[in-house]
Amino acid sequence: MKLKRSGRMVDLTTYLLQHPHQLIPLSYFVERYQSAKSSISEDLAIIKENFEYQGIGSIHTVAGAAGGVKFIPSVSEGEAKEIIEELTGMLEDPERLLPGGYLYLTDIIGNPNLVNQVGRLFSSVFSHQKIDAVMTVATKGIPLAYAVASQLNVPVVIVRSNSRVTEGSTVSINYVSGSTKRIQTMALARRSIQKGANVLIIDDFMKAGGTIRGMISLIKEFQAEVAGIGVLVEAQDGAERLVDDYVSLTRLASVNEKEQKIEVEEGNYFIQKEKR
């Protein structure tokens, strides 16, 4: 399609935002806009400068015959603080309190806009690492995992409590729940993860970390590697933590079931992002 430069840049910007972490040959844009390669390069330079100025992300250029451009999303510190502050405010609603110190999260996980924002936050932390898949455990972690995976342009792997005939042969392990100390089972289809893959674990709530520890063990069964761990809410209840290296957006600092009070604070997101 032949467009004026203004229209071309709008379409080019939209295309890049919709295809994060995807290497796109310059020849594709040359043919798409019926424009010279030099013109496309100039457009990309302007968009790159604007993206970086606004903290939206960066555009990486890969040289060579098989090269092209790749958009790497990011989130500015100011925007990240706004998202996390919104989350902590929502989580402190006393109506969320459930028996056992858990929180009702279904409405948050069911909010597409908020979940997409969470996906951007996690992907910005791990954007410069090699990620081959995002893993979560059914069921509440699934929307979060898809939000992160869409930003990283990788598939989602869903761990279940039992095997399904529609998934073919599976690998199953037993693990000990960190909070209840009960032995439980999780299973994953053998075709889900390739040997040597780098897997990012995403979960909605972590108390002691038993479920995440189970997923780590499951990844090792596939001879794959854990690339990182991200949790929406971590509980700080004095229980022995089974996982040390993780990224949390919020921390459940204290819960008073008698007085129906919840105190939520910022997680370790900014500390972990600075390290990386």
C-alpha positions as CSV (number, residue, x, y, z in Angstrom):
1,M,0.0,0.0,0.0
2,K,1.3,3.4,-0.9
3,L,0.9,5.9,1.9
4,K,2.0,9.5,2.7
5,R,4.8,9.6,5.1
6,S,2.6,10.5,8.0
7,G,0.3,7.6,7.4
8,R,3.2,5.3,6.8
9,M,4.8,6.2,10.2
10,V,1.5,5.7,12.0
11,D,1.1,2.2,10.4
12,L,4.8,1.4,11.0
13,T,4.5,2.3,14.7
14,T,1.3,0.3,15.1
15,Y,2.9,-2.7,13.4
16,L,6.0,-2.7,15.7
17,L,3.9,-2.3,18.8
18,Q,1.8,-5.3,17.8
19,H,4.8,-7.5,17.0
20,P,7.2,-7.2,19.9
21,H,10.4,-9.3,19.9
22,Q,9.9,-10.3,16.3
23,L,12.7,-9.9,13.8
24,I,11.2,-8.1,10.8
25,P,13.2,-7.7,7.6
26,L,13.4,-4.2,6.2
27,S,12.4,-5.7,2.8
28,Y,9.0,-6.5,4.4
29,F,8.4,-2.8,5.1
30,V,9.8,-1.7,1.7
31,E,7.2,-4.0,0.0
32,R,4.4,-3.2,2.5
33,Y,4.7,0.6,1.9
34,Q,6.2,0.6,-1.6
35,S,8.9,2.9,-0.4
36,A,12.7,3.1,-0.6
37,K,14.8,1.3,2.0
38,S,16.4,4.6,2.9
39,S,13.0,6.1,3.6
40,I,12.0,3.2,5.9
41,S,15.3,3.5,7.8
42,E,14.7,7.2,8.4
43,D,11.2,6.5,9.6
44,L,12.5,3.8,12.0
45,A,15.1,6.2,13.4
46,I,12.5,8.7,14.2
47,I,10.2,6.1,15.9
48,K,13.2,4.7,17.8
49,E,14.0,8.1,19.2
50,N,10.4,8.7,20.2
51,F,10.0,5.2,21.8
52,E,13.1,5.7,23.9
53,Y,12.2,9.2,24.9
54,Q,8.8,8.0,26.1
55,G,10.1,4.8,27.7
56,I,8.0,2.6,25.4
57,G,10.9,0.5,24.3
58,S,13.7,0.4,21.8
59,I,14.2,-0.7,18.2
60,H,17.2,-3.0,17.6
61,T,18.7,-3.3,14.2
62,V,20.3,-6.7,13.2
63,A,22.7,-6.4,10.3
64,G,23.2,-9.0,7.5
65,A,21.1,-10.8,4.9
66,A,19.0,-12.4,7.6
67,G,18.7,-9.2,9.6
68,G,16.1,-6.6,10.1
69,V,14.6,-4.7,13.0
70,K,13.2,-5.9,16.4
71,F,11.0,-3.9,18.8
72,I,11.9,-4.6,22.5
73,P,9.1,-3.2,24.8
74,S,9.9,-1.6,28.1
75,V,8.1,0.4,30.8
76,S,9.4,3.6,32.2
77,E,10.0,3.8,36.0
78,G,7.2,6.4,36.3
79,E,4.7,4.3,34.5
80,A,5.7,1.2,36.4
81,K,5.2,3.0,39.7
82,E,1.7,4.1,38.6
83,I,0.7,0.5,37.7
84,I,2.1,-1.0,40.9
85,E,0.4,1.7,43.0
86,E,-2.9,1.0,41.3
87,L,-2.4,-2.7,42.1
88,T,-1.6,-2.2,45.8
89,G,-4.6,0.1,46.2
90,M,-6.9,-2.5,44.7
91,L,-5.4,-5.3,46.8
92,E,-5.8,-3.4,50.1
93,D,-9.6,-3.6,49.7
94,P,-10.7,-5.6,52.9
95,E,-13.4,-7.3,50.9
96,R,-10.7,-9.3,49.2
97,L,-9.7,-11.1,52.3
98,L,-10.2,-14.9,52.2
99,P,-9.6,-17.6,54.9
100,G,-6.0,-18.5,55.4
101,G,-4.6,-15.1,54.5
102,Y,-5.3,-15.5,50.8
103,L,-6.7,-12.7,48.6
104,Y,-9.5,-12.7,46.1
105,L,-7.7,-11.9,42.8
106,T,-10.2,-13.1,40.1
107,D,-11.4,-9.6,39.2
108,I,-7.8,-8.3,38.8
109,I,-6.8,-11.3,36.7
110,G,-10.0,-10.9,34.7
111,N,-9.3,-7.3,33.9
112,P,-7.7,-7.4,30.3
113,N,-6.2,-3.9,30.5
114,L,-4.6,-4.4,33.9
115,V,-3.3,-7.9,33.0
116,N,-1.7,-6.5,29.9
117,Q,0.0,-3.9,32.0
118,V,1.3,-6.6,34.3
119,G,2.5,-8.5,31.2
120,R,4.5,-5.4,30.1
121,L,6.1,-5.0,33.6
122,F,7.3,-8.6,33.7
123,S,8.5,-8.7,30.1
124,S,10.5,-5.5,30.6
125,V,12.5,-7.2,33.4
126,F,13.3,-10.2,31.3
127,S,13.4,-8.6,27.8
128,H,17.1,-8.9,27.4
129,Q,17.3,-12.6,28.4
130,K,16.7,-15.5,26.1
131,I,13.2,-16.8,26.9
132,D,11.8,-19.8,24.9
133,A,8.5,-20.3,26.9
134,V,6.5,-18.9,29.7
135,M,5.2,-21.5,32.3
136,T,2.4,-21.2,34.7
137,V,0.1,-23.5,36.7
138,A,-3.6,-23.8,36.0
139,T,-5.7,-21.9,36.4
140,K,-5.4,-18.3,37.7
141,G,-1.9,-17.8,36.4
142,I,-2.9,-18.4,32.8
143,P,-4.1,-14.9,31.9
144,L,-0.9,-13.4,33.4
145,A,1.3,-15.9,31.5
146,Y,-0.3,-15.1,28.2
147,A,0.1,-11.4,28.8
148,V,3.8,-11.9,29.4
149,A,4.3,-14.3,26.6
150,S,2.6,-12.0,24.1
151,Q,5.1,-9.3,25.0
152,L,8.0,-11.7,24.7
153,N,6.6,-13.4,21.5
154,V,7.0,-16.9,23.0
155,P,4.5,-19.8,23.7
156,V,2.8,-20.5,27.0
157,V,3.2,-23.8,28.8
158,I,0.4,-24.8,31.3
159,V,1.1,-27.2,34.2
160,R,-1.9,-29.1,35.5
161,S,-2.7,-31.1,38.5
162,N,-3.4,-34.2,36.4
163,S,-2.7,-35.4,32.9
164,R,-5.2,-35.1,30.1
165,V,-5.7,-37.6,27.2
166,T,-5.7,-34.7,24.7
167,E,-2.1,-33.8,25.6
168,G,-0.6,-37.2,24.9
169,S,2.1,-38.6,27.2
170,T,3.1,-36.5,30.1
171,V,5.7,-36.1,32.8
172,S,4.4,-36.0,36.4
173,I,6.1,-35.1,39.6
174,N,5.1,-35.0,43.3
175,Y,5.9,-31.8,45.2
176,V,5.3,-30.6,48.8
177,S,3.1,-27.5,49.1
178,G,5.0,-24.9,51.0
179,S,2.0,-23.6,52.9
180,T,0.0,-26.8,53.6
181,K,2.9,-29.2,53.6
182,R,0.8,-31.6,51.6
183,I,2.2,-33.8,48.8
184,Q,0.6,-32.8,45.5
185,T,1.0,-33.7,41.9
186,M,1.6,-31.7,38.7
187,A,1.9,-32.9,35.1
188,L,3.0,-31.5,31.8
189,A,2.8,-32.8,28.3
190,R,6.2,-34.2,27.0
191,R,5.9,-32.0,23.9
192,S,5.6,-28.8,25.8
193,I,9.3,-28.0,26.5
194,Q,12.3,-28.8,24.4
195,K,15.6,-29.9,26.0
196,G,17.7,-26.9,26.9
197,A,14.9,-24.4,26.7
198,N,14.9,-21.3,28.8
199,V,11.6,-21.1,30.7
200,L,10.1,-18.1,32.6
201,I,7.8,-19.0,35.4
202,I,4.8,-16.7,36.1
203,D,2.3,-17.1,39.0
204,D,-0.4,-15.0,40.5
205,F,0.2,-15.6,44.3
206,M,3.2,-17.0,46.2
207,K,3.0,-17.9,49.8
208,A,5.9,-20.2,50.7
209,G,6.7,-21.0,47.1
210,G,6.0,-24.7,47.1
211,T,4.1,-24.6,43.7
212,I,6.9,-22.7,42.1
213,R,9.4,-25.0,43.5
214,G,7.4,-27.9,41.9
215,M,7.5,-26.2,38.5
216,I,11.3,-25.7,38.9
217,S,11.6,-29.5,39.5
218,L,9.4,-30.2,36.5
219,I,11.5,-28.0,34.3
220,K,14.6,-30.0,35.3
221,E,12.9,-33.2,34.3
222,F,12.8,-31.8,30.8
223,Q,16.5,-30.9,31.0
224,A,15.5,-27.3,30.5
225,E,16.6,-24.2,32.4
226,V,14.7,-21.7,34.6
227,A,15.2,-18.2,33.1
228,G,13.4,-16.4,35.9
229,I,10.3,-16.3,38.1
230,G,7.7,-13.6,38.3
231,V,4.8,-13.3,40.8
232,L,1.9,-10.8,41.0
233,V,1.6,-11.0,44.8
234,E,4.0,-12.5,47.3
235,A,2.9,-13.1,50.9
236,Q,5.1,-12.1,53.8
237,D,3.7,-14.3,56.6
238,G,6.8,-15.6,58.2
239,A,6.7,-19.0,56.5
240,E,9.9,-20.5,55.2
241,R,10.4,-19.3,51.6
242,L,11.3,-22.1,49.3
243,V,12.2,-19.8,46.4
244,D,14.8,-17.0,46.6
245,D,15.4,-15.5,43.2
246,Y,12.1,-14.0,41.9
247,V,10.5,-10.8,40.8
248,S,7.3,-9.6,42.7
249,L,5.1,-6.7,41.8
250,T,3.4,-6.4,45.2
251,R,4.0,-7.8,48.7
252,L,1.2,-8.7,51.1
253,A,2.9,-7.1,54.2
254,S,0.2,-7.9,56.9
255,V,-3.2,-9.3,57.2
256,N,-5.5,-8.9,60.2
257,E,-8.5,-11.2,59.7
258,K,-10.1,-10.1,62.9
259,E,-10.1,-6.4,62.0
260,Q,-10.4,-7.0,58.3
261,K,-7.3,-5.1,57.4
262,I,-4.9,-5.7,54.6
263,E,-1.5,-3.9,54.1
264,V,0.1,-4.3,50.7
265,E,3.3,-2.7,49.6
266,E,5.6,-2.6,46.6
267,G,7.3,-5.8,45.8
268,N,11.0,-6.2,44.7
269,Y,10.3,-5.3,41.0
270,F,12.5,-2.2,40.9
271,I,15.3,-3.8,42.9
272,Q,15.3,-6.8,40.5
273,K,15.1,-4.7,37.4
274,E,18.1,-2.7,38.5
275,K,20.1,-5.8,38.9
276,R,19.4,-6.9,35.4
